[in-house]
Amino acid sequence: MIVEVVGGTEERPEVRVVDVDDLTRLQLAVGAVTDEEADRALRDAGLGRLQDAQTGVLDVAALRAAAEPQAGTDDWAQRWDGMVEEAGGAGRLADDGAGLEVPVESAAGA
């Protein structure tokens, strides 16, 4: 699953949740926006925030609410729970337990 923050200086950045059925990875892809714009867009969308330039924190409940309606498999909810459990075991849960720490990557072509 990918959370994309895309847009430019002439338009308001947009947040999209894509590849929702691929629960083997979770990443935050940032396009041609500044860190401040990406952080604001994530917060405005209620999906999370930037922790720093390399790490984002995505709200588990909000991300699930955004992604689940797009799911194309019957076992999506169980696979989602497994992904979150695995992330917690890997130490990627935020201090408050409500967010997942994810790497920030370039949204090349977005």
N, C-alpha and C positions, 0 to 999 in steps of 0.2 A: 504494500500500500504506500502511496506517495501523497503527501500533502504539499501542494504547489502554491507558492506565492509568486505571482507573475504580474507584470505590468511595467509601466515606465514613468518617467517624470511628467509626461503630459497627461497621464491618466491615473486614476485611483487603482492601487494594487488590488488584485483579486486573489482570493484563496479558493483552491479547488482540491477536492479529495478524489484521487483517481487510482486505478488499479486496485480496487477494494477487495477483489477476490484473491490477490496475491498476499497472503498473510505470512509469507516466509521472510518478509522484510518490511520495515517501516522507516521511511526517511522523510525529511523535510527538504524540498527542492526550492531554492530561491532563484528567481530570474533577475531581470534587470531592474532591481529595486535596491535601495539602501537598506542597511540593517535596521535603521529606525523605521522605515516604511514597512518592512517585513514584520517587525515586531508589532507595530500599530495595526496592520491588517490582520494578523493572527489574533490579537486581543479583541479587535472589533468583531471578528467572526466568532469569537468565543471558543476558538480551538486551541489556544495556547499562547506561547510567547517565545521570544529568543532569550536564551540565557546568556549567550555571548555569540560571537561571530561563527563559532564552530558547532554550537549545540543549541537545539531548540527543546522546549518542553511542551508536549502535546497533551491536552486534557483528555483522559481516557474516556470519560462518559460522553463528552461532546463529540469526540472523534467517532465513537461507536454510533451515536445518533446520526451523524452525517453520513457515515459509510454504510450502515446496515440496510437502508432502503435501496441501495444500489447493488446489493449482493446478488450474485447469480447462482449460489449453491445452497442446498438445503442445510448443510452442516456448517454454514458460515459462523453462527453464534458460538458453536463449540470450538471451532478453529480460532476465533477471536479470543475466547477465554484462554485457550492454550498459548496464544502469542503473548498475551498480557502476563500470564503466569511465568512463561519463559523469560520475558524481559525483567520481571521482578527478581527471578533467580539469578539473572546476570547483573544485578545491581543497577538497572536502568530506571527504576522507579524514582521519581522525584521525592524530595524529603517529605512532602505532604502526603505521598502515597496516591495522589489523584492524577499525577502526570507521568508521562514516559519521556525520558531523555532520549533524544534522537540526534544523529549527526545532521548538520546542515550541508547540503551539496548544491552544486550549481544546476539550475534548471536549463541547461543548454537547449536552445531551440524553443523554449517556452515563451 
